[in-house]
Amino acid sequence: MSDNTQAQATTDFGYRQVPVDDKKPLVRAVFESVAPRYDLMNDLMSLGIHRVWKHIFITAMDPRPNRTLLDLAGGTGDISFGWLSRGGGKVLLSDINPAMLAVGRDRALQRGLTGDLSMLAADAEKLPLPDRSVDRVSIAFGLRNCTDKPAVLAEARRVLKPGGRFFCLEFSRVQVAALKPVYDAWSFRVLPLLGQRIAGDADSYRYLAESIRTFPDQDTLAAMMRTAGLARVEVQNLSGGIAAIHSGWRL
């Protein structure tokens, strides 16, 4: 078989397998579609509980004035704004999608938070930042949409200063058996219908539900972080494992 006829490498896009090079444009299209209603989307997906999860997440990051934060896949700015409101130092809000960054910029202007907040349109798999340059790296509900997750973890470690810490908040694997059928029914039956009625886009919401199920479970992600060179990896389940916080240090 010639090189031209060999099967191209594929990756997951929800439950579909797509060529690796196609995933980023497909994900970009999803978030361009949902960007104006991204906060509503998160409320629908989590029944509003994502706000509590983010509060716990930001508290765990321990914001301090002398600490800098790189907020990867920062989208509309919730983590960046929370960090600043808790007294954290300068933030670089980064996202690959300009439509999401535009929403974040408008929200920052409304809150008067532009002084300590910078924005960067960049791919989390290949950051245009120097080694050992930030104290904290966060990614909330973004890692599952990245094509090369090990590359994102390796980049996070690279840009962390020694003694810096990486935090990931993501939908994960339900640990309470009684929750699973209810959660599945909500994700695959109700959520796409709401997406169609509220945003006119059932497919994007269906992808988001599927992407949660194809994301590595708690133990697998923890192992990936260790492979990337992060140390003292910890996992905190939220709401019975519907979401989880993973953290690790650059030592």
VMD Tcl script that draws the C-alpha trace (Angstrom):
set ca {
  {0.00 0.00 0.00}
  {1.39 3.40 -0.95}
  {1.73 6.29 1.46}
  {-1.07 8.12 -0.37}
  {-3.57 5.33 0.24}
  {-2.71 4.58 3.84}
  {-5.40 5.49 6.29}
  {-4.95 8.91 7.80}
  {-4.58 9.10 11.58}
  {-7.89 9.81 13.26}
  {-9.09 11.20 16.57}
  {-12.39 11.49 18.40}
  {-14.91 14.22 17.67}
  {-17.63 13.18 20.06}
  {-18.45 9.61 19.09}
  {-17.19 10.09 15.53}
  {-13.65 9.37 14.38}
  {-12.34 12.17 12.15}
  {-8.96 12.89 10.55}
  {-6.66 14.55 13.08}
  {-6.34 17.69 10.96}
  {-10.12 18.07 10.84}
  {-10.79 18.19 14.58}
  {-9.68 21.75 15.31}
  {-11.86 23.29 12.56}
  {-14.81 21.19 13.72}
  {-14.35 22.23 17.35}
  {-13.87 25.84 16.27}
  {-17.21 25.72 14.45}
  {-18.93 24.37 17.56}
  {-17.65 27.18 19.74}
  {-18.28 29.86 17.15}
  {-21.87 28.65 17.21}
  {-22.24 28.56 20.99}
  {-20.02 31.53 21.95}
  {-22.86 34.07 22.34}
  {-24.69 31.68 24.65}
  {-21.71 29.92 26.21}
  {-22.66 30.74 29.80}
  {-26.21 29.56 29.18}
  {-24.77 26.38 27.64}
  {-22.78 25.67 30.80}
  {-25.86 26.31 32.91}
  {-27.81 23.82 30.81}
  {-25.08 21.18 30.82}
  {-24.58 21.33 34.59}
  {-27.96 22.64 35.81}
  {-26.08 25.71 37.02}
  {-23.75 23.72 39.27}
  {-20.72 24.72 37.16}
  {-20.71 28.01 39.05}
  {-20.14 26.16 42.34}
  {-17.48 23.97 40.70}
  {-15.63 27.04 39.40}
  {-15.73 28.63 42.86}
  {-14.12 25.49 44.32}
  {-11.61 25.40 41.45}
  {-10.49 29.00 41.88}
  {-10.22 28.56 45.66}
  {-7.95 25.54 45.10}
  {-5.71 27.66 42.84}
  {-5.00 29.92 45.85}
  {-4.93 33.33 44.11}
  {-2.34 35.77 45.46}
  {-1.15 39.17 44.18}
  {2.36 37.91 43.46}
  {1.16 34.94 41.39}
  {0.49 35.03 37.65}
  {-2.07 32.87 35.88}
  {-2.23 31.47 32.36}
  {-5.90 30.61 31.76}
  {-5.91 28.14 28.85}
  {-9.06 27.71 26.75}
  {-10.28 30.55 28.93}
  {-13.27 31.29 26.72}
  {-15.58 33.90 28.16}
  {-13.35 34.60 31.15}
  {-15.01 33.04 34.21}
  {-11.80 31.62 35.66}
  {-9.74 34.73 34.88}
  {-12.34 37.03 36.41}
  {-12.69 34.83 39.47}
  {-8.92 34.77 39.94}
  {-8.72 38.56 39.80}
  {-11.71 39.10 42.06}
  {-10.04 36.89 44.70}
  {-6.89 38.98 44.68}
  {-4.78 37.03 42.18}
  {-2.02 38.66 40.15}
  {-1.84 39.27 36.42}
  {-3.76 36.94 34.09}
  {-3.16 35.90 30.50}
  {-6.51 34.72 29.13}
  {-5.81 32.43 26.18}
  {-8.12 30.67 23.74}
  {-7.73 29.28 20.24}
  {-11.11 30.66 19.22}
  {-11.34 34.42 18.49}
  {-15.13 34.33 18.89}
  {-14.78 33.12 22.46}
  {-12.06 35.66 23.22}
  {-14.30 38.44 21.87}
  {-16.99 37.51 24.38}
  {-14.37 37.40 27.14}
  {-13.01 40.81 26.11}
  {-16.48 42.39 26.19}
  {-17.19 40.90 29.60}
  {-13.83 42.14 30.92}
  {-14.58 45.66 29.71}
  {-17.99 45.56 31.41}
  {-16.31 44.56 34.67}
  {-13.46 47.05 34.39}
  {-10.91 44.23 34.65}
  {-8.63 45.08 31.76}
  {-5.73 46.44 33.83}
  {-4.38 43.09 35.02}
  {-5.81 41.03 32.18}
  {-4.19 40.33 28.82}
  {-5.56 38.18 26.01}
  {-3.86 35.77 23.66}
  {-5.28 33.88 20.68}
  {-3.19 30.71 20.76}
  {-3.29 26.94 20.46}
  {-2.80 25.33 23.88}
  {-0.80 22.57 22.18}
  {1.90 25.04 21.10}
  {2.05 28.15 23.24}
  {4.07 31.20 22.13}
  {5.33 31.74 25.67}
  {8.75 31.31 27.27}
  {9.67 28.44 29.56}
  {9.10 28.89 33.29}
  {7.09 32.09 32.93}
  {3.88 31.69 35.03}
  {2.92 30.52 38.52}
  {-0.38 28.85 37.69}
  {-1.87 27.28 34.57}
  {-5.59 26.54 34.48}
  {-7.87 24.92 31.94}
  {-11.59 24.62 32.69}
  {-13.88 22.62 30.43}
  {-11.39 22.95 27.58}
  {-9.00 20.02 27.65}
  {-11.53 17.57 26.25}
  {-11.83 19.70 23.10}
  {-8.08 19.66 22.41}
  {-6.79 17.26 19.77}
  {-3.43 16.42 21.36}
  {-4.08 16.36 25.10}
  {-0.56 15.14 26.05}
  {0.88 18.12 24.15}
  {-1.32 20.51 26.17}
  {-0.15 18.95 29.43}
  {3.49 19.11 28.34}
  {3.12 22.77 27.35}
  {1.48 23.56 30.69}
  {4.44 22.07 32.52}
  {6.92 23.86 30.24}
  {5.57 27.34 30.94}
  {5.20 26.80 34.69}
  {7.88 28.11 36.99}
  {9.46 25.56 39.33}
  {7.03 25.32 42.21}
  {4.15 26.29 39.91}
  {0.95 24.30 39.68}
  {-1.40 23.14 36.93}
  {-5.16 22.85 37.45}
  {-7.76 21.22 35.22}
  {-11.52 21.36 35.78}
  {-13.40 19.04 33.46}
  {-16.47 16.88 33.16}
  {-15.38 13.40 34.18}
  {-16.66 9.90 34.93}
  {-19.65 9.57 37.25}
  {-18.67 7.60 40.36}
  {-22.17 7.14 41.80}
  {-24.05 4.39 39.98}
  {-27.49 5.84 40.75}
  {-26.58 9.10 39.02}
  {-25.51 7.58 35.72}
  {-28.89 6.82 34.05}
  {-30.30 10.20 35.04}
  {-27.16 11.99 33.83}
  {-27.13 10.07 30.54}
  {-30.79 10.85 29.88}
  {-30.18 14.53 30.56}
  {-27.08 14.64 28.36}
  {-28.36 12.76 25.31}
  {-32.10 13.40 25.30}
  {-32.81 16.69 27.00}
  {-29.68 18.74 26.29}
  {-29.80 18.52 22.45}
  {-33.48 19.47 22.52}
  {-32.72 22.50 24.67}
  {-29.82 23.37 22.38}
  {-32.15 23.32 19.40}
  {-34.85 25.38 21.07}
  {-32.63 27.96 22.76}
  {-29.66 28.23 20.40}
  {-31.01 26.63 17.22}
  {-28.14 24.15 17.33}
  {-28.78 20.61 18.56}
  {-25.66 19.15 16.92}
  {-23.16 21.27 18.86}
  {-24.79 20.37 22.15}
  {-24.87 16.71 21.17}
  {-21.13 16.87 20.41}
  {-20.44 18.45 23.80}
  {-22.29 15.64 25.58}
  {-20.43 13.02 23.54}
  {-17.07 14.69 24.13}
  {-17.52 14.22 27.87}
  {-17.96 10.46 27.44}
  {-14.83 10.10 25.28}
  {-12.65 12.15 27.65}
  {-10.16 10.18 29.80}
  {-11.50 9.17 33.19}
  {-10.02 10.43 36.44}
  {-7.25 7.84 36.78}
  {-6.28 7.99 33.10}
  {-5.95 11.77 33.11}
  {-3.91 11.64 36.32}
  {-1.55 9.16 34.67}
  {-1.27 11.41 31.58}
  {-0.29 14.32 33.82}
  {2.44 12.27 35.47}
  {3.74 11.21 32.05}
  {3.92 14.92 31.10}
  {6.24 15.47 34.07}
  {3.79 16.90 36.59}
  {4.30 15.72 40.16}
  {2.14 15.21 43.25}
  {-0.95 14.80 41.07}
  {-4.24 15.04 42.95}
  {-7.86 14.42 41.93}
  {-10.94 15.92 43.58}
  {-14.32 14.60 42.40}
  {-17.21 17.05 42.29}
  {-20.91 16.11 42.36}
  {-20.23 12.39 42.39}
  {-17.65 12.56 39.62}
  {-19.77 14.46 37.11}
  {-16.80 16.82 37.14}
  {-13.33 16.60 38.66}
  {-10.41 18.86 39.49}
  {-6.98 17.51 38.60}
  {-3.88 19.30 39.82}
  {-0.15 18.76 39.61}
  {3.10 20.58 40.39}
  {6.17 21.44 38.41}
  {8.95 20.61 40.86}
}
mol new
graphics top color blue
foreach p $ca { graphics top sphere $p radius 0.5 }
foreach p [lrange $ca 0 end-1] q [lrange $ca 1 end] { graphics top cylinder $p $q radius 0.2 }
display resetview
